[in-house]
Amino acid sequence: MTMLRDPSVKYSAFPQVPLAHRDWPTRVTTAAPIWLSTDMRDGNQALIDPMDAEKKARFFDLLCRIGLKEIEVGFPSAGATEFDFISGLVQQGRIPEDVTPQVLTQSRADLIRTSFDSLAGAKTAIVHVYNAVSPAWRRIVFGMEMPEIKAIAIEGAKQLRDNAARLPGTDWRFQYSPETFSTAELDFSIECCAAVMDILQPTTDKPIILNLPATVEASTANIYADQIEYFCKNLPGRDKAIISLHTHNDRGTGVAAAELGLLAGADRVEGCLFGNGERTGNTCLVTIALNMYTQGVDPGLDFSNIDEVIATVEYCNQLPVHPRHPYGGELVYTAFSGSHQDAIKKGFAARERQNDERWEVPYLPIDPADLGRSYEAVIRVNSQSGKGGVAWVLEQDKGLKLPKKMQASFSHVVQALADETSRELTADDIWGAFETAYLKVEAKRFQLVDWSEHHASPTGGGGPRSGGGAPAADRIFAGILRIDGQQRSVSGRGNGLMSSVIAALAESGGPVMDIVDYSEHAIGQGSTAQAAAYVECRTPDGKSVFGCGLDTDVATASVRAILSAANGA
């Protein structure tokens, strides 16, 4: 073959829809559509290894728990396995009263009859007949002209009518798809659908479902919306039809096409959980439903335990849900970037001060807790992370609330560790680094053994630490420290506990420091509560050093924080 210099000459732009006035661009979504899951038929046909009966039963139960009221349970004319499973659902009474099963069949008399037989005895059921109508299929696949294609649709409608009369024990509903609608002439699709309606005689109380599939996504989503609006405005007896959408994702915009199609007048959406399906897949019901949820519209589907949904789908399909898949992927509520982490951390802090339920956390369009996810996984740390992420992990995992400057200082320690290991750091990694930097005293110069505090008397004496009496302006710290491995008694005088500890260190060969900042808070409640103390000190050369101390006694925590800073200096 000769390579084309410009391969794009093989393709042409998709034609515009002759729609004089568009209503859909100004509409907003205010209610959920009718949902239909095609996971057990369209999704199943797209699997390398189709689901067996056990997996199909598990998937069916999941769809019912989520809240799907219409489920395409299979293609019964495909073989005995499909037929037996579908008829088994009916015969075993496994279909909930408020759930309507649907089956798909080509427009052929024998296949339609088999499809009805598979659902015989059901309280209500939908039989979905389709035939392809677009030019490429007419010319290349079937070698037929428009009248012959329309005749197939009409014959399929007659078979639906006659088989429903043959099995009157079920409340039969009908669905027709002009397959390849997205690439067919709009007026011909309308002509075929109108012919089917003439045979089946739907009413406003019992409408027909007309499914308009983007069998192959061939245009931008706005053009598909134009197609839907044109169809709705020009279909005779529009009030007697439910307009259904079945978008594929060949251009990567299956979700957008379905959303705009609903604005254009459609009533129903067909798709698969997490977008499974042939080629690039069907539209993703999870994404569309949760997109609505973020806009304050109840989708009527329950994804409050999305991890359970993912586990079942991955087991049944033997396909992974991508870690970046909207809403469901394991990384979609995770921030590695330092600036993102800081914004999220501040968002959660602001939320704690709110007096209402309004959700407004930067970078998180939805509350992970609404889907059963925990906040601990929102911020994770690697070499790209900043102080906000590190501080968040420590706060969520250990209850520590580091002062801002200390966050920045410790983030350099974590950054060095991440660069050294070349991997994501776990909460245990970060805690280990924090302990080594500030808390572990083994192999450190200054280690606390025991201590007491005295208020200096006017004559130079003092008494043990007490709650009042002497002025607080002159205090004496008396401690037993292990300095450079040797136990020593030290003392120092200052205008408070911490300054007297610093004085004792300076008189014992330790660093000279001034206190710049101090803060403390409780971790936990009751008898198991601990105090966390943080201190920032400055050395004569202007260097800032930070310390942290933990203890059940807040004063002891403060002493440990000063020693921690001294070890850092």
PETA-V426050 format. One record per backbone hydrogen bond with DSSP energy under -0.5 kcal/mol. CO is the residue of the C=O (numbers start at 0). NH is the residue of the N-H. Records with the same first field share a line. If there is no record, write none. Layout:
CO=NH / NH
This chain:
0=2
5=8
6=9
7=10
16=18
17=19
20=22
22=25
23=26
33=268
34=69
35=270
36=71
37=40 / 41 / 42
38=43
40=44
41=45
42=45
43=46
47=49
51=55
52=56
53=57
54=58
55=59
56=60
57=61
58=62
59=63
60=64
61=65
62=66 / 67
65=301
68=99
69=36
70=72 / 101
73=103
74=77
75=78
78=82
79=83
80=84
81=85
82=86
83=87
84=88
85=89
86=90
87=91
88=93 / 94
89=92
93=95
95=98
98=100
99=70
100=125
101=72 / 73
102=127
104=129
105=107
107=111
108=112
109=113
110=114
111=115
112=116
113=117
114=118
115=118
116=119
118=121
122=170
123=100
124=172
125=102 / 127
126=128 / 174
127=104
128=176
129=106
130=178
133=137
134=138
135=139 / 140
136=140 / 141
137=142 / 143
144=147 / 148
145=149
146=150
147=151
148=152
149=153
150=154
151=155
152=156
153=157
154=158
155=159
156=160
157=161
158=162
159=163
160=164
161=165
162=166
166=169
169=171
170=124
172=126
173=208
174=128
175=210
176=130 / 178
177=180
178=132
179=182
180=183
182=134
184=188
185=189
186=190
187=191
188=192
189=193
190=194
191=195
192=196
193=197
194=198
195=199
196=200
205=202
207=209 / 241
208=175 / 210
209=243
210=177 / 212
211=245
212=181 / 214
213=247
215=217
219=222 / 223
220=224
221=225
222=226
223=227
224=228
225=229
226=230
227=231
228=232
229=233
230=233 / 234
234=237
236=239
237=240
239=207
240=242
241=209 / 243
242=266 / 267
243=211
244=269
245=213
246=282
248=251
252=256
253=257
254=258
255=259
256=260
257=261
258=262
259=263
260=265
261=264
266=33
267=244
268=35
269=246
270=37
271=274 / 284
272=275
275=281
277=280
280=248
282=271 / 284
283=287
284=288
285=289
286=290
287=291
288=292
289=293
290=294
291=294 / 296
292=295
295=297
296=298
300=302
302=305
304=307 / 308
305=309
306=310
307=311
308=312
309=313
310=314
311=315
312=316
313=317
319=321
321=324
322=330
324=328
325=327
328=331
330=333
334=379
336=340
337=341
338=342
339=343
340=344
341=345
342=346
343=347
344=348
345=349
346=350
347=351
348=352
349=352
350=353
357=359
360=363
362=364
363=360
365=367
366=369
367=370 / 372
368=371
370=305 / 306
373=376
374=377 / 378
377=334 / 379
380=424
381=384
383=337
385=389
386=390
387=391
388=392
389=393
390=394
391=395
392=396
393=397 / 398 / 399
394=398
399=401
402=406
403=407
404=408
405=409
406=410
407=411
408=411 / 412
409=413
410=414
411=415
412=416
413=417
414=418
415=419
416=420
417=421 / 422
424=380
425=429
426=430
427=431
428=432
429=433
430=434
431=435
432=436
433=437 / 438
434=438 / 439
440=443
444=446 / 483
446=481
449=479
451=477
452=464
453=455 / 475
454=462
456=459
460=456
462=454
467=469
470=473
473=455
474=493
475=453 / 477
476=478 / 491
477=451
478=480 / 489
479=448 / 449
480=482 / 487
481=446 / 483
482=485
485=482
487=480
489=478
491=476
493=474
495=499
496=500
497=501
498=502
499=503
500=504
501=505
502=506
503=507
504=507 / 509
505=508
510=512
511=539
513=537
516=535
518=533
520=531
521=523
522=529
524=527
525=528
529=522
530=550
531=520
532=548
533=518
534=546
535=515 / 516
536=544
537=513
538=541
542=538
544=536
546=534
548=532
550=530
551=553
552=556
553=557
554=558
555=559
556=560
557=561
558=562
559=563
560=564
561=565
562=566
563=567
564=568
